């Protein structure tokens, strides 16, 4: 089930990215070389990017690509780290739940009114259903992390440690500079 979710996320994100890139490229070619354009391209690109961002948030959480501030938490004992992480995950679930609930109400009203997109004959609620899908995927990812924290297979969110990466990069630059100084002597 988890591998299916991974494949779905990666495939959908890849497809969205390729579609957006080709659409923008085609639109640029039409505008600059033929002085023409697609009336609907900008709106479609906007909605595709919304889908990409909302689905990418879940993927980013899976990959640990989100930035987090956990310097204080790392100094806590393991059992308190676990408790704080689970509390933070619970807050994330509340956030996702509120967004899903609000999105459901918003999309229901859009469907009831029957509003279409400005430049394409597509009902707007369909184009904006990425709200529920994106936050649904994020909820699944948060639940997965919570399970891993509870079972002890994960210590925290697994976020990017920017300070550690920055220090690593600074060390590499320093070594490279020292190497160049040695060569210049």
N, C-alpha and C positions, 0 to 999 in steps of 0.2 A: 504493500500500500504506500509506504513512504517513498520507495523508488519510483512508483507511478506518479506521485506528486512531484518529485524532483524532475522527472522527464517532462511532465506537463508544464511546470514553471519554466524550465529552460527552453523547451520548444516554443512555447507561447511568447516568451520574452525575445527569443531570437527572431521569430516570425514578425513580431511587432517592430523590432529594430530594423530589420531588412526592409519591411514594407515602408516604414517612415523614410528611410534613407533613399530608397528608389523613388518614392513619390516626390520628395523634395528635389532630388537630382533632376527628375523629369520636368518638374515645374520650373526649375532654374533654366534648363535648356530651352523650354518653350518661351520663357520670358525674354531671355537675353539674345537668343538667336532668331526667334520667329515673331517676337513682339506679341505673343499670345499668352494665354494662361488658362488654368483650370479654375473655374469659379469656386469649386468645392474643395480644392486641395488644402488650403490653409485650415479650414475647419476640420477636415479629416485628420490632418497632421496633429492638430491640437488634441483631438480625442484619442488618437493612437498614443500620443505621449502621455496622456492621463492614464491609459491602460498600462503603459510601460512602467510608469512610476509606481502605481499602486500594486502591480504584480511584482515589480522589482524590490519593493520594500520587504516582502516575504522572503524573496531570494537572498537579499542582503542580510537579513537576520540569520538565515541558514548558514551563509558563508562567513558570518562574523564581520561583515564589511561595514556595519554601522559604527559610528563613533560613540563611545560612552565614557562617562566620567566615573571611574571606579577606583580611584587612587585610595580613598579612605576605606573602601570595602576590602581591598586587598590586605589591609593591616589588621583585619578582624580575624578571630579564630575561625577555623573551618565551619563549625556548626552555626556560628552567627552569620558567616558569609552566606551559608545556605538559606538561613531564615530571611535575610535581607533580599537575596535574589528571588526567593519565592514570593515575598511581599511585592517586589517590583514587578514580577510576572503577573501577579494578581491585579495590580494597577493597570498593566498593559491589557489584560483581558477586559477590565472594566471599560477602558478607553475604546478598545475594539468593539465591545458590545454596544456602547453608546453610538459609535459611528455606524454600525450595522443597523441599529434601530432607527436612527435619524435618516439614514440612506433609504431604508425601506419605506418610511413615511413619505420622504421626498419623491422617490421613484413612483410610489403608488399614486400620489397626486399628479405627477407628470403624465402617468398613463391615463388616469381618469380624465384629465383635461384634454389630452391628445395632442400635446405640443410636438411639433416636428423640429428637426434641426434647421438652421437658417438656410443652408445651401444644398441640402440633400433631403430627399423624401424618405427619411428614416425617423421613426419616433424617437424623441430625445431620451426617453427612459431607457431604451435599448442601448443607446450609445453610452449612457451614464451608468449602466449596470456594473461597470468596473468598480464602483464604490463598494457594492456588496461582495463581489468576487475578491477584490483586493484585500478588504478587511477580513473576509472569511479565510483567505489563505494565511493572512497574518495571524489570525486567531489559532489556526491549526499549528502554525510554526511556534507560537508562544506555548501552546499546550504541549507540543513535542519537547521543547526546551524544559518546561516544568517537569515533565515525566523524567527526563534525563537527569535533572538536578535532584529530584526525589530519590531516584534509584542510585545516585552517586556516580553515574557515568560522565557527568559534566559538573564542573565546579561553579560556573556562572553563565553569563550570557555568551561568553566567547567573543567579546567585542575586540576590535582592533585596539592595540595599545600604541597610541601615537607617540607617547614619550619614549617607549622602548625602540620603536622604529626610527624615531628622530635621532636618538643616541647612536643607533647602529649606523645610520647614514653619516652622522658626524664623524664617527670613528673611521669609516671608509674614506671620507674626504681627507681626514687628518693623515691617514696612512699614505694616501696617494700623494699628498703634498710633501710628506717626508721623503717618499721615494723619489720624487722629482728633485728635491734638494740634494739628495745623495748623488743623483745622476749629474747634476750641475757642478758638483765639486770636483 
